[in-house]
Amino acid sequence: MRQSTLKTASALPFTILYSQDTHAREWLDDDHLLALIQFRESNAALQDPRICTVALPQLERTETAEFWISPWPVHTGVSHGIGYADNGSILFLQLRLDEYAEDALQPLTAVAYRRLFAAARARGYPYFLRIWNYFPGINQERSGLERYRGFCAGRHQALIAELAEYEMHLPAACALGTTLPDSAPGAGSLHLYALAAREPGAQIENPRQISAFHYPPQYGHRSPSFSRAVLKAWSTQEYQLYISGTASIVGHNSQHTSLIAQLDETLLNLKTLLAHASRSIPVPLQLALLKIYCRSDADPAALRHRIVQAFGVDVPMLFLRADICRRELLIEIEGMAVGTAR
Ligand code: 3EB
């Protein structure tokens, strides 16, 4: 499995492979592994800085994990509690923090983001391309505020301070509610992982949607700080598009009450975003993989079939059960696309 996946003579700093979690042991011995993302109950404190265990169950019976493979050797470490993996072109980081009080998600998120930025900057990677955010009880209220809104306020507070031009370099993102039992004390229930680069990517917005950072205040007094996608050029011929969590939202309004109707709207949003991003690069942009978050149990085979039909191509997909940041949303899809001359 290992040899065949290594790409040569490419400037792309990593590729993602969805594969059986049972391959983890052999890959962890390999210094070309940039990150390993697993989905199951997470109860261990940070061990190997490349291992992220996200507390979300998989919808399929398989135990799939994400293997992020680097063409070059990776240097790993832990600094000030932040795990990192660095291959010279890209920096993977992760941080888990314990929620020290019931209603302290906002300040904790602000601290987490400040620390992530400090760690990335210290290693020479000041530009965040993509950030994944996971924490329990995303739709629960604490002190009269939905936890997602508290999270957004903390993130906004940090990013306003960290970014020279706030609306120009917002990373692509997703924010999901974990559903498996809370992690053990010390393991940290606020779990962030991220990709940072030495040079900025280009922020991409979706013409069908109001930019999340311009959502009106009915969704929280601080708008969510993320871009719909980030397009990163690794050479004049090689690009990666990091696609944020995308849902059944048009303008700023949630659409539809059935899962299938929400799926179709989400797919239209994704197709529109891909077409829009394609226009700014000189090579074809192809969808590489998707991760599908569903609020309730759903039949992954049926979803997969509809997604393949919509895009006209089959790509690797991973199906997870997660709480989505608006109560009425039943599905959210993120992914990656790659632009190359071949
Ligand atoms: C949306 O479009 C749906 O707060 O980081 C998608 C991706 C969503 C990222 C975030 C939220 C986030 O608003 C929710």
Boltz pocket constraint, residues with backbone or C-beta under 6 A from the ligand:
constraints:
  - pocket:
      binder: B
      contacts: [[A, 131], [A, 133], [A, 173], [A, 174], [A, 175], [A, 212], [A, 224], [A, 225], [A, 226], [A, 244], [A, 245], [A, 246], [A, 247], [A, 249], [A, 325], [A, 326]]
      max_distance: 6.0
